[in-house]
Amino acid sequence: MLLSGCVGFGEEYTRIEGFSNRDAGAICLKGTTGTARPGNPPSRLAETPCGMINAIGLQNPGVEAVVNDILPTLDFDETRFIANASGSTIEEYIEVVRKFDESPIDAIEINISCPNVKEGGAAFGNDPDMSARVVAACRAVTSKAIITKLSPNQTDIAENARRCIEAGTDGLAVINTLMGMAIDIKSQQPVIGNVQGGLSGPAIKPVALLKVHQVYQVARAHDIPIIGQGGINSPEDAVEFMLAGATTIGLGTSLFYDPMICKKVNAGLLDYLEQHQLGSVAELTGALKLPEKVQVCGECE
Ligand SMILES: Cc1cc2nc3c(=O)[nH]c(=O)nc-3n(C[C@H](O)[C@H](O)[C@H](O)COP(=O)(O)O)c2cc1C
């Protein structure tokens, strides 16, 4: 999957020479709210060692414009398109999901983990009760598949996943960005206009892998697929996420420096399957071989 916020509304990608929508199983559109949002003041991006911090602030033209003006320009025959629904209140999530429910979109991702907006977003996603309420409210107004995007910025992501599954989610996206900050020592000011932002890219991969492994312990009992994401940069990374429990994987920040990375990841996955005499990537999901006696507290060692 191409991840939300990293490919605009899908149409930008079709202009890149050599890219075919068939390279990706699905394209997730930019976070969409009930009404248009201008986003946060600049700067909105800062490069970090092995990653970047963003605080776009959910800039988007609003759900009406996305459904009426953008979706008709997308080629639904070639690939799947997934909406990314965001909101400041439960009512706003309902409004956005209801509108997408009446559209040709293939599935709806509920973004309860955006760290870059003052109300809603992570405020919902870091509280299991609120997460479950948002998912249940969205479930009630759509028959399309719902994917809930979980926040890594919380105490017990597995418990949150369990609550979202009970509330009716069909899939889980694990993880959204981690909260971060950068400071310009010349001006002695924050680099990001919003002061803080979401850290993504290879820097967050070890955290994301552990979160996928933790969520998988809950999700597998309910047969709920996980879209593993966070710093995936190579076929080897993709294999790691699948071994940890992901059914499929998403590419976000890596697209910024290699828009063609999907082809490499797909080709590398096929090589890996061949080398290990596996018939399908599905055989990798959760196939991690754990030591018999698992150390509970790795950080004490
Ligand atoms: C510039 C930028 C904008 C993003 N916007 C959204 C968004 O609108 N909605 C959302 O759910 N996630 C958003 N994300 C998070 C990504 O979809 C992804 O979950 C996260 O970056 C981790 O994957 P990665 O390390 O491969 O980028 C954004 C990420 C970046 C870098």
The ligand as an SDF file (V2000), in Angstrom:
LIG
                    3D

 31 33  0  0  0  0  0  0  0  0999 V2000
    4.1360   14.0590    5.0590 C   0  0  0  0  0  0  0  0  0  0  0  0
    3.2860   13.0300    5.7290 C   0  0  0  0  0  0  0  0  0  0  0  0
    1.9010   13.2140    5.8060 C   0  0  0  0  0  0  0  0  0  0  0  0
    1.0920   12.2530    6.4230 C   0  0  0  0  0  0  0  0  0  0  0  0
   -0.2660   12.4410    6.4470 N   0  0  0  0  0  0  0  0  0  0  0  0
   -1.0670   11.4680    6.9790 C   0  0  0  0  0  0  0  0  0  0  0  0
   -2.4900   11.5920    6.9350 C   0  0  0  0  0  0  0  0  0  0  0  0
   -3.0520   12.5550    6.3920 O   0  0  0  0  0  0  0  0  0  0  0  0
   -3.2370   10.6070    7.5070 N   0  0  0  0  0  0  0  0  0  0  0  0
   -2.6570    9.5110    8.0960 C   0  0  0  0  0  0  0  0  0  0  0  0
   -3.3680    8.6370    8.6000 O   0  0  0  0  0  0  0  0  0  0  0  0
   -1.3060    9.3530    8.1340 N   0  0  0  0  0  0  0  0  0  0  0  0
   -0.5050   10.3020    7.5910 C   0  0  0  0  0  0  0  0  0  0  0  0
    0.8610   10.1420    7.6050 N   0  0  0  0  0  0  0  0  0  0  0  0
    1.4510    8.9270    8.2160 C   0  0  0  0  0  0  0  0  0  0  0  0
    1.8080    7.8720    7.1650 C   0  0  0  0  0  0  0  0  0  0  0  0
    0.6660    7.4720    6.4420 O   0  0  0  0  0  0  0  0  0  0  0  0
    2.4830    6.6330    7.8010 C   0  0  0  0  0  0  0  0  0  0  0  0
    1.5530    5.9710    8.6260 O   0  0  0  0  0  0  0  0  0  0  0  0
    3.7130    6.9820    8.6450 C   0  0  0  0  0  0  0  0  0  0  0  0
    4.4740    7.9980    8.0130 O   0  0  0  0  0  0  0  0  0  0  0  0
    4.6130    5.7690    8.9070 C   0  0  0  0  0  0  0  0  0  0  0  0
    5.0960    5.1770    7.7280 O   0  0  0  0  0  0  0  0  0  0  0  0
    6.4960    5.5880    6.9930 P   0  0  0  0  0  0  0  0  0  0  0  0
    7.5800    5.6010    8.0450 O   0  0  0  0  0  0  0  0  0  0  0  0
    6.6960    4.5600    5.9390 O   0  0  0  0  0  0  0  0  0  0  0  0
    6.2810    6.9510    6.4180 O   0  0  0  0  0  0  0  0  0  0  0  0
    1.6890   11.0900    6.9990 C   0  0  0  0  0  0  0  0  0  0  0  0
    3.0810   10.9110    6.9230 C   0  0  0  0  0  0  0  0  0  0  0  0
    3.8770   11.8510    6.2920 C   0  0  0  0  0  0  0  0  0  0  0  0
    5.3680   11.6230    6.2090 C   0  0  0  0  0  0  0  0  0  0  0  0
  1  2  1  0
  2  3  1  0
  2 30  2  0
  3  4  2  0
  4  5  1  0
  4 28  1  0
  5  6  2  0
  6  7  1  0
  6 13  1  0
  7  8  2  0
  7  9  1  0
  9 10  1  0
 10 11  2  0
 10 12  1  0
 12 13  2  0
 13 14  1  0
 14 15  1  0
 14 28  1  0
 15 16  1  0
 16 17  1  0
 16 18  1  0
 18 19  1  0
 18 20  1  0
 20 21  1  0
 20 22  1  0
 22 23  1  0
 23 24  1  0
 24 25  2  0
 24 26  1  0
 24 27  1  0
 28 29  2  0
 29 30  1  0
 30 31  1  0
M  END
$$$$
